[in-house]
Amino acid sequence: MPTPSKGDRFAVTGRLPTIYRSKLSQWVQVTGESQSDLVARLLMYHLDENDPAQHRCQQAFNVKKIA
């Protein structure tokens, strides 16, 4: 039986260090949540809690003009 649609979505991929493979496998087995749903849930939470417009990736430097 097909599962109901979750709406319009796009794919996101990422690579984790292999040391997390076993723990991730155990987590999805215990919770019944798919790896894809886990990643989507965590990423959506992060994006909902953090406004990209408020985040500054670069530090401002005081640059003096040399004449």
C-alpha positions in Angstrom: 0.0 0.0 0.0 1.5 3.4 -1.0 2.3 5.9 1.7 0.5 9.3 1.7 2.4 12.1 0.1 4.4 14.5 2.4 4.0 17.3 -0.1 6.4 19.0 -2.4 10.0 18.1 -1.4 13.6 18.2 -2.8 16.5 15.9 -2.1 19.4 16.7 0.1 22.4 14.5 0.6 25.4 14.5 2.9 28.3 12.3 3.9 29.0 11.3 7.5 32.2 9.8 8.8 31.9 6.0 8.9 32.3 6.0 12.7 28.6 7.1 12.8 27.3 4.2 10.6 26.5 1.8 13.4 25.0 4.4 15.7 22.8 5.7 12.9 21.7 2.2 12.0 20.8 1.4 15.6 18.9 4.7 15.9 16.7 4.1 12.9 16.1 0.5 14.0 15.1 1.5 17.5 12.9 4.5 16.5 11.5 3.1 13.2 12.2 6.4 11.6 14.0 6.2 8.2 17.4 7.8 7.7 15.9 10.2 5.3 13.1 11.3 7.7 15.6 11.7 10.5 17.9 13.9 8.4 15.0 15.9 7.1 13.6 16.4 10.7 16.9 17.5 12.1 17.7 19.9 9.2 14.2 21.5 9.3 14.6 22.0 13.1 17.9 23.6 12.6 16.7 25.9 9.8 13.5 26.8 11.7 15.6 27.7 14.8 18.3 29.7 13.0 17.7 32.7 10.7 20.4 32.7 7.9 19.9 36.5 7.7 21.1 36.8 11.3 24.1 34.6 10.9 27.5 36.1 10.0 30.1 33.7 8.7 32.8 36.3 8.3 34.3 38.6 10.9 34.5 42.3 10.1 38.0 43.7 10.0 39.1 47.2 10.7 41.0 48.1 7.6 43.1 51.2 7.7 43.9 53.0 4.5 47.6 53.4 3.9 48.5 56.7 2.1 
